[in-house]
Amino acid sequence: MLSPPHERTSQRIPLKLLTGFLGSGKTTLLRVLLRQPPFRRTAVVIGEFGEIAIDHHLIRPLGADVMTLMDGCPCCTLQGDLVATLRELWRMRSVERSLDFERIVFETSGVSEPGPIVNAILADPGLATRLQLDGVLCTVDAVHVQDTLARRRECVRQIAYADHLILTKADLVGATHAREIARIIAGMAPDASIHIAKNGQIESGESTFDGPTMTQGDSVIDQWLGTRRHRSARETFDRATDAHSHGLTTFSLTASRPLNWTAVVTAFSGLLAAHGHEILRIKGVLDIIGRERPTAIHAVQHVLYPPVELPTWANEPRRSQVVFITERLGLETVKERLWDQLSIS
């Protein structure tokens, strides 16, 4: 049974995942980030694909503590190696005190899917209490992404899992094509922010990608669910509540009356157990009986993250809202297994 919602603690080390298909500019972006003051005390873990590690040679001159994982496919071996590496980083920082860092960035290989990696970290009891998953960043190659999406499922899932999408090489395709690519990926990751990068530099300037981008008038609920319109290339796009893109389906459910927490955990756990392989992401804000503040929930595949209490409802109506990104799993099945169990019409 999941524990009641909690507030984030500053004692946990933030861990960012940097993903994106081969050649999409992950290492270039990472080099730019590591030059920014908020990232100067960063430990970097790199998942390499192939027999020879290259990327760590590009990162180490920037002063980061770098650890490399070879054979960077999303297999059980790599996940075990990653968990062991993160444990060792924690030991070297907190016990041995031979390293001094305040955040970790894991650059996945170009053919890895973030979901199994996230689940491996969250499933480890020691890491789950010591690390705070601080978002998934995904670089998207504006030149080649449409062809890659048609051929490689990993690219589709990398985009769908992302909290922040960084459209790279936009200067090579022109503004009209870049806007079209932004529209496509916005439909695949409806709660993600979109940023434009040229030569690794973010157009909007320095960014730590710490949570949703704040814009005037956004409520905390909008920020968590991504129901606002994003800046830059996404300003002209409206979000669809039931969109289909590259085999993905996006839809949302709402409930106007408060929900019982125990019933929520039972219903969501049952849904994930039965259909986790078809669920890429679930993100929601719930109005729970007996709680004054909104409860944020987040799930990837079979794993439901620990719930978090958001600061306030502000001027939002107190209602539960949940957004789903699925593969081959439709609205009616989710309603039957989830909403109907909670007696919500």
C-alpha positions in Angstrom: 0.0 0.0 0.0 1.3 3.4 -0.9 2.0 5.8 1.9 -0.1 9.0 2.2 1.1 12.0 0.1 4.2 13.8 1.3 6.1 17.0 0.5 9.4 16.8 -1.3 12.4 16.9 0.9 15.6 18.9 0.2 17.8 16.1 1.6 17.2 13.9 -1.4 19.6 14.4 -4.4 17.9 15.4 -7.6 18.5 13.0 -10.5 17.7 14.1 -14.1 17.5 11.7 -17.0 18.7 13.0 -20.3 17.4 10.9 -23.2 17.0 11.2 -27.0 17.7 9.1 -30.0 21.2 8.6 -31.5 22.7 11.8 -32.8 19.9 14.1 -31.4 22.4 16.2 -29.4 22.3 14.9 -25.9 26.0 15.3 -25.1 26.1 18.8 -26.8 23.2 19.9 -24.5 24.8 18.3 -21.5 28.0 20.2 -22.1 26.0 23.5 -22.3 24.2 22.7 -19.0 27.4 21.8 -17.1 28.7 25.3 -17.9 25.7 26.9 -16.1 26.2 27.7 -12.4 23.3 25.4 -11.1 25.0 22.4 -12.7 28.6 23.0 -11.6 28.4 20.4 -8.8 27.0 17.6 -10.9 27.8 13.9 -11.1 27.3 12.6 -14.6 26.5 8.9 -15.5 26.7 8.1 -19.2 25.2 5.0 -20.8 27.2 4.2 -23.9 26.1 2.0 -26.7 28.9 0.0 -28.4 32.3 -1.3 -27.6 34.2 2.0 -27.1 33.1 4.8 -24.8 33.4 8.3 -26.3 31.0 10.7 -24.6 32.8 10.8 -21.3 35.9 12.3 -23.0 33.7 15.2 -24.1 32.3 15.8 -20.6 35.2 15.2 -18.2 37.1 18.4 -19.3 34.2 20.4 -17.8 35.1 19.2 -14.3 32.2 16.9 -13.8 32.6 13.5 -12.0 31.8 11.1 -14.8 30.9 7.4 -14.6 30.3 5.3 -17.8 28.0 2.3 -18.3 28.8 0.3 -21.4 26.3 -1.6 -23.6 23.6 1.0 -23.0 20.5 -0.9 -24.0 17.4 -1.0 -21.8 18.2 -4.6 -20.6 18.2 -6.0 -17.1 22.0 -6.0 -17.0 22.3 -2.2 -17.6 19.5 -1.4 -15.1 21.4 -3.4 -12.5 24.7 -1.6 -13.4 22.9 1.7 -13.1 21.5 1.0 -9.7 24.9 -0.2 -8.5 26.5 2.9 -9.9 24.0 5.3 -8.2 24.5 3.4 -4.9 28.3 3.9 -5.3 27.9 7.6 -6.1 25.8 8.0 -2.9 28.4 6.1 -0.9 31.3 8.2 -2.2 29.4 11.4 -1.4 27.9 10.6 1.9 30.1 7.9 3.5 33.6 8.1 1.9 33.1 11.8 1.1 35.5 11.6 -1.8 33.0 13.3 -4.1 31.0 16.5 -3.6 28.0 17.0 -5.8 24.5 18.3 -5.4 22.8 16.7 -8.4 23.1 13.7 -10.8 22.5 13.6 -14.5 22.2 10.3 -16.3 22.6 10.5 -20.0 21.0 7.4 -21.5 22.2 5.7 -24.6 20.4 6.7 -27.8 18.6 3.4 -28.0 17.4 3.2 -24.4 13.8 3.8 -23.2 13.5 5.9 -20.0 10.6 3.9 -18.5 12.4 0.8 -17.5 15.3 2.9 -16.2 13.0 5.0 -14.1 11.3 2.0 -12.7 14.6 0.3 -11.8 15.6 3.3 -9.7 12.2 3.7 -8.0 12.0 0.0 -7.3 15.3 0.1 -5.3 14.4 0.9 -1.6 17.7 2.6 -0.9 17.7 4.8 -4.0 14.0 5.7 -3.7 14.7 7.4 -0.3 18.0 9.0 -1.3 17.3 10.3 -4.8 14.5 12.5 -6.2 13.6 11.9 -9.8 13.9 15.5 -11.1 12.5 15.1 -14.6 13.2 13.5 -17.9 14.8 15.7 -20.6 14.6 14.5 -24.2 16.5 15.9 -27.2 14.6 15.7 -30.5 16.5 16.1 -33.8 14.4 18.4 -35.9 16.2 17.2 -39.1 15.7 13.5 -38.7 12.9 12.9 -36.1 10.1 12.2 -38.5 12.0 9.4 -40.2 13.2 8.1 -36.9 9.7 8.0 -35.4 8.6 5.9 -38.4 11.4 3.4 -37.9 12.3 3.2 -34.2 9.9 2.7 -31.4 12.5 3.8 -28.8 12.2 7.4 -30.2 8.5 7.4 -29.8 8.8 6.3 -26.1 11.6 8.7 -25.3 9.4 11.6 -26.4 6.3 10.2 -24.6 8.1 9.9 -21.3 9.6 13.4 -21.3 8.9 16.3 -19.0 10.9 18.6 -21.2 11.4 18.3 -24.9 14.5 20.1 -26.5 14.1 20.5 -30.2 17.7 20.5 -31.6 19.0 21.6 -35.0 16.0 23.8 -35.5 18.2 26.3 -37.3 18.9 23.7 -40.0 15.2 23.1 -41.0 13.6 26.6 -40.9 10.9 28.1 -38.7 7.9 26.5 -40.5 9.3 23.0 -40.3 10.4 23.5 -36.7 6.8 24.5 -35.8 5.4 21.4 -37.5 7.8 19.2 -35.6 6.9 20.9 -32.3 3.2 20.3 -33.1 3.9 16.6 -33.6 5.9 16.1 -30.5 3.4 18.2 -28.5 0.7 15.7 -29.3 2.9 12.8 -28.2 3.8 14.4 -24.8 0.9 16.6 -23.8 2.3 17.5 -20.3 5.9 18.3 -21.5 7.4 21.8 -22.1 9.1 22.4 -25.4 12.3 24.3 -25.8 14.2 25.3 -29.0 18.0 24.7 -29.0 20.6 25.9 -31.5 24.1 24.5 -31.2 23.1 23.2 -27.7 22.0 26.7 -26.6 18.4 27.0 -25.4 16.7 30.0 -27.1 15.0 31.1 -23.9 18.4 31.4 -22.1 19.7 29.6 -19.0 17.4 26.8 -17.8 17.7 24.2 -15.1 14.6 22.4 -16.3 13.4 22.2 -12.6 9.8 21.3 -13.0 7.3 22.9 -15.4 8.2 26.3 -16.8 6.5 29.1 -14.9 4.5 31.7 -16.8 2.3 34.4 -15.5 -1.2 33.3 -14.7 -0.3 29.6 -14.5 -1.7 27.8 -11.5 0.2 25.0 -9.7 -2.4 22.5 -11.1 -1.8 23.7 -14.7 2.0 23.4 -14.1 1.7 19.8 -12.9 -0.7 18.6 -15.6 0.8 20.7 -18.4 -2.7 22.0 -19.3 -1.3 25.4 -20.2 0.1 26.4 -23.6 3.9 26.4 -23.7 6.1 29.2 -24.9 8.2 29.5 -28.0 7.3 27.0 -30.8 4.2 25.8 -28.9 2.4 29.1 -28.3 0.0 28.6 -31.2 -1.0 25.0 -30.5 -4.1 23.9 -28.7 -4.0 20.7 -26.7 -6.3 17.9 -27.8 -8.0 15.9 -25.0 -8.0 12.7 -27.1 -5.2 12.9 -29.6 -3.6 10.0 -31.5 0.1 10.3 -32.7 2.5 7.5 -33.7 0.4 4.8 -32.1 0.0 6.8 -28.8 -3.4 7.8 -27.4 -3.8 10.8 -25.0 -6.9 11.3 -23.0 -8.0 12.8 -19.6 -10.6 12.0 -17.0 -12.0 14.3 -14.3 -14.1 13.8 -11.2 -15.9 16.6 -9.4 -16.3 15.0 -5.9 -13.5 14.0 -3.5 -12.0 10.5 -3.7 -11.1 8.0 -1.0 -7.3 7.5 -0.9 -7.4 3.8 -0.2 -9.8 3.2 -3.1 -7.6 5.3 -5.4 -4.5 3.2 -4.6 -6.4 0.0 -5.1 -7.9 1.1 -8.4 -4.7 2.5 -9.9 -2.6 -0.4 -8.7 -5.1 -2.8 -10.4 -5.0 -0.8 -13.6 -1.2 -0.7 -13.7 -0.9 -4.4 -12.9 -3.2 -5.4 -15.7 -2.2 -2.8 -18.4 1.2 -1.3 -17.3 2.8 -2.5 -20.5 0.3 -0.4 -22.4 0.6 2.7 -20.2 3.5 5.0 -20.9 2.5 7.7 -18.4 -0.2 8.8 -16.0 -0.1 12.2 -14.4 -2.9 13.6 -12.2 -4.0 15.9 -9.5 -6.5 14.4 -7.0 -9.0 15.9 -4.5 -8.7 13.4 -1.6 -11.2 13.2 1.2 -9.9 14.8 4.4 -7.0 16.6 2.6 -7.0 20.4 2.1 -4.3 20.4 -0.6 -4.2 18.7 -4.0 -2.4 15.3 -4.2 -0.2 14.8 -7.3 0.2 11.3 -8.7 2.6 10.1 -11.4 3.0 6.6 -12.9 5.2 5.0 -15.6 4.3 1.6 -16.9 3.7 -0.7 -13.9 5.0 1.7 -11.2 3.1 4.4 -9.3 5.4 7.0 -7.9 5.1 8.1 -4.2 2.3 10.8 -4.1 3.2 14.4 -3.4 1.1 17.2 -2.0 1.0 20.4 -4.0 1.0 23.7 -2.2 -2.5 24.9 -2.9 -5.6 24.7 -5.1 -5.4 28.5 -5.5 -8.3 29.6 -7.6 -8.8 26.2 -9.2 -12.0 24.3 -8.8 -11.4 21.4 -6.4 -11.7 18.4 -8.8 -9.6 15.4 -9.7 -7.9 15.4 -13.2 -5.8 12.6 -14.6 -4.0 12.6 -18.0 -3.0 9.4 -19.7 -0.6 8.5 -22.5 -1.1 5.0 -23.6 -0.4 2.5 -26.4 -3.3 0.3 -27.6 -5.3 1.1 -24.5 -8.4 3.2 -24.9 -10.5 5.5 -22.8 -13.3 3.0 -22.3 -11.1 0.3 -20.8 -9.5 2.8 -18.4 -12.8 4.1 -17.3 -14.1 0.6 -16.7 -11.0 -0.5 -14.7 -10.4 2.8 -12.9 -13.2 5.4 -12.8 -16.0 2.9 -12.5 -14.3 1.2 -9.6 -14.3 4.6 -7.9 -18.0 5.1 -8.7 -17.3 8.1 -10.9 -19.4 8.6 -14.0 
